[in-house]
Structure formats: structure tokens, C-alpha cells
Amino acid sequence: MKKLIGILIALIIIGPLGTVVAVAALVNPAMASCASGSLVVGDVPDTLTAKTRSGTSVTLDKQQLAHAATITTIGSQTPGVGRAGVIVALMAGLTESRLRMLANTGAYPESADYPNDGDASDHDSLGIFQMRPAAGWGTVAELMDAGYQTRAFIGGPLGPNGGSPRGLLDVPGWQQLDPGAAAQAVEVSAFPDRYREYQPVAEAILAALTRASAGTGGADPGVPETSRVVFPLPEGTYTSTDSFGWRIDPVTGARAFHAGSDLAAPAGTPILAIADGRVVFAGQRGTYGGLIIIEHTIDGQPVASFYAHMYESGIHVAVGDSVAAGQHIGDVGSAGKSTGPHLHLEIHPGGQTQPAVDALDWLNAHAAGDIDGGTISLSGCQPGRST
């Protein structure tokens, strides 16, 4: 104890910022090993096919994916953006141009003099994010550059426009918005609901571009077959409060589709991995609040499980961690779009970009076992794993 007090005094002398960071690591050693690094872009695929939210197939070529890689790299290197911000930017680029650098010779004949992927004619819009010189986004030369457009879309203190027009980081509370609403807040489109259609495609792109960084030696070793399936909350701790399917949204009062099953439980109740798998997302994401996504192999097929509404302090795993069925991965919270502490559970057979099914029906069909709360211990993330 005397040694710890001495260290804390030394840290206070160093300065306030160093004190906050270092003391947090001392009090919670998992913080140091769980901190997520930047997204690392690997080889750009020649092609990628993914489905939109409504099930329409979208095929992207290498040039479109190269633009996506530019967006991902710049976004991951910009403080405050993170994975969630990159997804928003990819959704916007997909919606506005299908990730193509578009000239506009009708409004700006000189735009054809710059490298481009085709010609368009929407007002005086240019490029991947269809930004308008007349609206102050930049010059023709600047807007025909993918890197500049990405920095303009992101905005913030490192952006080129000083918050006018505003980029994503200039939108107050953008992290709490639905990703589609966050994209609309930047683009200010006449069709505000169209961005969320491309979220599954954006997720698939990011997974393809960064897959090499999640494994070892640049290869994806795959997710081993699970040994069992279990229920995600300890026996006797929860009540089913809202089911999968159409419902009246308790926050907005509008009729909306609910992609998960809600299990009310006291704040802090341990959340358990439903099966062996690998963590592919762990952090804050819009209306989900704190979200963990785990990919599994079950009966030879890929399955993704989503666990939502944790507080930031209630996430105990990091991207790249391998987890076991029944492992304590997080704590029940009420972050994001929530009316009280509960676990929002989604099951996506086929992987995270595929549609969800009724989670409780799926668990019953796979004979999910119950876990006694007295046998649970906090594993946390393990040093040495890829993050």
C-alpha cells in the first residue's frame, strides 16, 4: 500500500493528464490491455458483395474498396472518430456515390481533369460524399481528392472547414445518434432515411478491409466450432420484457421493428457469451450504447451475437479476444436508447451483416444451458491478445 501511495504522489507531480490516465490503469489494470488501437487496413480485395438492410445485393470493385480504405485509414487516425465514425462515413459514401469519385462536368467542366470514376450531375456536387463547392466544402481541386473529402466529412479541430460546413465531429452527441441519423446530420440530404440502408454493407466493407489485423500473421484463422451454447444472463436474474418483431417503440411511440430480445436485469448483472467465439466489436455504437459483437461457428455455420446497452465501464473484452461460452464479457446497463437496465440480445445467423432472428427462439432451438451466477468470475481481456 505504501508503494502504491508513493507512485500516486509521483504521478500527481507529473501533471493532471498523466495522473488521470496512469491512475486509471493502476486502479483498473484491464484498462491498459483492453484499450483499442487504430483500425489497420490490410490488402484491398478485388471485389466484395454484401446486402443492404432491405436485402439488395451490392457489389463493389477494387477502386471503390480503395476509396473505402482511404476513409478507414484517415478515420482511424483521427482522434474521436473510432470504428463507429468510420462506419458512418462509409454509409454516407455508399449512399451518395457508391464510393465513387464523381466529377460533375455540367457544373464544373474542369472536374474531369482530375482522376475520377465517372460523371454525375446532382446540382454542383462532387466526389465520394457529393460535396458542393457553393456550400463551402472546398474547391473543385480539393473535392476531387478522396483524402480531402474524408477529412471534410469528419471535420472537427483537424478538419479543413473549421466546423462550417460541419463534419461528423462537429455534430453534438453524434455518438448517441443512429449511424444513419449521424450521416444525415453531415450530409443534410433531402432523403434522410436512406443512409441506414447501407449500414450492413459498411460493416461488411470494414470487416473485409481490417480482417488481417484481427488474427496473427495477417491471416484470418477462422473461429473454431463452439463446445456449447448457454443463456446470456445467470439463471434467475432476468425477466423477458420485450420480444423480437414489430412493436410500439417505448421511446419514440412509433411503430418500429425490434431486432432483438430484451431481458431486464439489475444494473451490473453479468452478461455471458452465448458460445465460444471471437470478439469483433467492443465499444459504444449509437442507440445500442455499449455494444459487444462476437462471431461464432455453430453447427459449422457462422453466427454473430450482439449484446447491447452496457455502460463503457461495463465492457470487459476487447476486439480480437477469444471467449468461451458462459464467460463474463460485460455488465447489464442502460446506455444508448434505453428506458432502464436490460440486455438487448441479437442473434444473426450467417454473420453480423445478415438479418437477425428471434434470439430466444434461437437459444431454445440450440438447447442453451443456464449458468449459475455463483460460478461466474470476471475474466476480462487477456494481455497479449490482438486488440
N, C-alpha and C positions, 0 to 999 in steps of 0.2 A: 504493500500500500504506500509506504514512504517513497519507494522508487517511482510509482505512478504519479504521486503528488509532485515529485521533483520534475518529472517530464512535463506535466501540465504547466508548472510555473515557467519552465523554459519556453514552452510554446507561447505563453502569453507575452513573453518578452519579444518573441519573433514578430508578432503582429496579429491583428484581428482575423484576417482572412486565413492565414496559416493555422491559427488556433482553431477556427471552426472546422476546417477540413480535417486536420490531424486529430483533434479530439474526437470527432465523429468516428474516425477509423479506429481509435483506441476503444471507445465505448462499444462500437459495433464492428468487430474485425471483418465481418462478412462484407461490409461496405466496400472495403478495398478490393476484394476479389470478385465482387459482383458488379462493379462499375462497368458499364458497357462501353466498348470502344467504338470507333467510327466504323461505318459500313465499308467493306473493302470490295471493290468491283473486280471480278475475275475476268475470264475470257468472255467476249460478247458472242452469243450464239448466232448462227446464220439465220435462224428463224425461230419464232415462238408463236404458238396458238393457244389462246385462252378464251374463256367465255365471260361475257358481261353478266351483270346481275340478272338480266332477263333471259339469259341462256344463248344469246347470239355469239357465234364464234368470231373471233378477231385474230387475224394472222399478221404478224409484224415481221419485217425483213431486217437484215443486219444494220442498215442505215438508221432505221427507226430505233432499233435497240441501242445503237451507238449514241443517239441523242439521249436516250434514257440513261445510259451510263454517265453521260456528262451531267445530267440533272442529279443523279445519285451521288456522284463524286463531289460536286460542289455543295449539295445539300448536306452531306455527311461531314464536310469540313467547315461548315458554317455554324458557329455556336447558337444553340437554341432551336435548331431545326430537327435533328434526330430522324429516326425512321418514320415517325408519324408525319413530319413535314415533307419528307421525300415522297411518301405515298400521295399526299395532297397535290404536290407539284406534278407527279406522273399522271394523276387523274385529270388535272387541268390540261396538260399537254395532249393526252389521249383524246379528250373531248374537243379541244379547239382545233387540232390539226392532225390527229392520229400520229403524233410525234414526228411531224414532217416540218422541215424548214421551208416555209412557203413564201415565195415572192408575191408581189402584187403589182403587176406591170400597168394595170389600169390607173392606179393612183400614183405609183412611183415607178416609172419605166426603168430607172437605174437599179431597182432592186434585183433585176435579172442579171446584173453584172456580178453579183455575189453568189457563192456556192448555194444552191438551193435544191429542193426536192420536188419542185413543181410551182405552178402559178395559181393564185386564188384571187378572189375579188370581193371579199367581205369588207365594205366600207374602205378604210385605208389601213386595214390590219395587216400585220406582217409576222412571219416566223412561227415558231412552235406554239407560243402562247397567244398568238394573234393580237399582239400589242400594237397600239396606234401611236404613231409619231405626233399626231394632232392632239392626243390626250396627254402628252408629256412623258411618254415611256422612254423615248430616246430617238436618236437619229436613225435614218434608214440603214446606214452602215452599222450602227450599234445593234439594231434589232435583227439584222441578218446574221448575227453571231449567236450560237447556241449558249455559250458561256455567259454572255451579257444578258440574254433573255432570262436565263435561270437566276442570275443574281438580282435582276429587277423583280422577278416574281417573288423571290424570297424576301427581298427588302431588308428592313432592319438597319442597324447602325453601319453595317458593311455594304448595304445596298447602294446603287448608283443614283437613286432619286430622292433620298432624304425623306422618305415617307409620303411623297406626293408625286405620282400616284402611289398608294400604299401597297406594299408587298405583304406576304403572309405574316412576317414577324411584326408588322405594323398594325395588325388586327388584334385588338384587345381580347384576350382569352381564347385565341384561336384553337388552343389545345383542347378546350372543352366543347368545341363545336363538332358536329358530324363532319367527317372529312369532305363530303360534298358541299356542305354549307361553308366550310373554310375556303374551298376553291372558289366558290361563288363570291365570297367576300372580297377576293382579289380581282377576279375577272369581271364582276358586275354584269353578268350576261342577261339577255332578255329571256333566257331559258334556264332558270336557276336549278331546276331539278335534274338536269341531265348529267351532272358530274358524277353523282353517286353510282350511276350505271356502270362506270368503268373502274370502280374500286377493286373488284376481283381481278381484273386484268392488270392493274397497277401492282397488286400483291404478287401476282404470278411473275411479272417482269422483275420485281425486286428480288424475289426468291431465286430466279434464274441467274441474275447478274451477280448475286453475292453468295451463291451456293458454295463456291470453292472455299470461302473464308470460314465456313461453319464446320468443316471437317479437318482432317490432317493431311498434309502433303498436297493440298489443293484438290483433293478428290472427295466426292460425297460417298461415304462408306455405306449409306443406307441405314435404315432404322430396323434393328432386329425384331423378330416376332415377339410379341408380349407373352409373358408367362401366365397372366390372369387379368381379369377386369374387375374393378371394385367401384363402390359408390364414392362420390367425391366429397362427402361430409361424414363425420363419425356417426355411428348409429345413435339415434335418439336425440340428435342435436338440432334437427331442422324440421320445417313444415313447408310443404309444397304450396306456393301462393299464386303462381301464375304459370299457365301452360303454353306450349308451343302452338302457334297458329294466329289467326286473326283475333283481335281484341280491341277494346277501347283503351288507348294509351292513358295510363294513370297520370301522366304529367301534362300532356297536351289536350287530352279529352277527345282526340280524333281517332277514327278507326285506322289501325295500323297492324302490319304483320309482325308478330313477335317470333324471332328466330331461335329463341332459347327456352329453357325451363328455369323458373325462378324458385329458389329454395331459401326461405327466410331462416336466419340463424343469428344468434348473438354476435355482435362485432367481436372479431378476434378468434372466432371458431376456426380451427384448422381446415384448410382446403387441401384435398388429396388428389394426386394424379390418378386418373381412372385406369391407367395402364402404363407399362413400360414405354418409354419414348424419349424423344429429344426436344428440348425447348427451342422454338424458332422465333418467339417474340415474348418479351417481358418488359412491360413499361406502361405508360399512360397512353391511351388512344381514345380521344373524343368522348362520345357518350358512354363508351364502355368503362371509363375511368381506368383504374389499374387493370391490365389485361395480361394474361399468360396464354400463349398458344403452344400446344405440344403436338408433335406429329408422332403417330404410332403406326406399327404394322400389326394388323389384327386379321387372322384367318387369311394371311397372305396379301391383304389389301391395305392401302394407305388410309388412315383415318386421322383427322385433326380434332382436338378438343380445345374449346375456348372456356376460360374461367375469368369472369368479369366483376368489376366494381370494387376491387381492392384499393386500399389507400397505398400510396407509394411505399410507405414503411412496411406494408403487409405483403410485399412480393419477396420471396425468399429463394428464387432461382434466377439464372441469367441465361441469355441466348447461348446455345451450344451445350448446355448441361444435359447429361443423360439422367433420366429419373426413373424410379421404379414404381410399379403400381402400389398405391397407398402411401407414397412419400408425401410428407407435409411440404407443399410448394408455396403456400400463401395463407393469408388470413381473410376471413369474411370482412367486408367493409361496405361503404355506401358512397363511393366516389363515382363521378360521372352522372349520368341521367338515372337517378335512383331516388326512391321515396323512403328507404330505410335499409338497414343492413341485410344483405342477402347475397347468395351466389347466383349469378346468371350463367348457366351452363349451355354451351352449344356443342353439338356433335356434327362433324362434316365428313361423311364417308367420301373417299376419293381424295381428300386433302383440303387444305384451308380455303382454296379458291372455289370449291364446289359447294352446292347448296346444303344448308343444314337440314337435319331431320329431327323428329321429336326425340330429345335426349333421353327422357325417362323410358320411352318405349324401347329405344336402342339399348339402354342399360339392362332392361328386363330381358330383352331378346338374347343378350350376351351373358345372362346369369351373373350379373355384377354382385360381388360379395360385399357384406358390411364389414366395416372396420371398427373395432372397439377403441373409443377415444383414449383409454388408459394406456394403449400400446404405442401411441404416436409420439415421435420425437422430431425436433426440428433438425433437418439435415442441412438446409441452406445450400449455397453454391459451394463448389469444391475448388480450391486453388489448383491451378494447372489446367483446368478445362478451358476450351475455347470460348471466348465471350464476344 
